[in-house]
Amino acid sequence: MYHLYPKDPEFERKFRFEEYFPFLVRIMAGMDGQSGEFITDGPDRKATPIKAKRSIAIEITDRSVDFVPLNKNTLDDILKDVTPQGIIDFRVILQYSVLDSNYNRVGFKGDTYLVRTNLDNGVLTMNIHLTDGNGRTDCERIADTIVEEIKRNE
């Protein structure tokens, strides 16, 4: 558990989950590096909608002090310390970019979320909190993405 997790997270979702934490950690590692497009306000936050690219980076707590990258390359080492149930904290980092007039990809301020997962007797509770950024992606969308990945991989 991350020692600086906020007391009152912005969003909570409960999900029936018949697997154990190693399965969830594999799912989260598989999300690292994924990307997609979405419509949002421009980087200048004016009312002009733009089509932007959203890229995902995933991190997992390391001995409750800080986060370490979670991806396919680090997965085996991390799984050695994962218990079947309990609490695991993840950090989901969304990086945003847009194509400029010369078709060069230009990055702009992303969002960082803390995701506390609590697995107890087949119920996965996700508490999600925006810790940095403008919140271009809702906390609920973070939960939806995780649930979609779980269902896709069951």
Steps between C-alpha positions, in 0.01 A plus 500: 500500500622846409546702818382831346171373352224764556240430771205599280549372142289658224346179365425146614393197296429147623532210259438127538843346448554124517875514439791590727737796507770344278240495219414869559868597508547325163201694360638831625846420356334429165338846504841670515584650162145487362362808330191632329339817373235712671339843468597765755561874533819625341815540709418869540170390670290715267166361389641362175472120503794305359578136430785404733699184563499349850785265601499293820790429735444275805695491826456289815596571861835377617504435877243782554763770451495573128391364164692293247412440132265207436526358151571173322873536569464551878201270556681181605705673771195684635278189510739339750372740769128499409260331744171341382279755685539826691579851379724613213546858383569594140582831335346557157676771300324630190710694253320711241616623162360658187620541142603854411452661157822329378380158621752492783375349826503761779450395860298696756418471871392146590312355797619276782264282702548285807301176485462306826378146437363297787414135433292331768288183458448537125424875505750741349461856628678771302547845652627750245636847564644764264831618650639712216365658183181659371284188513446469125411136565239431771581267790202291387665450159813367672284243685313412179828438317627266773169307508498475116854357506405247770197381302701483178763280664282265708 
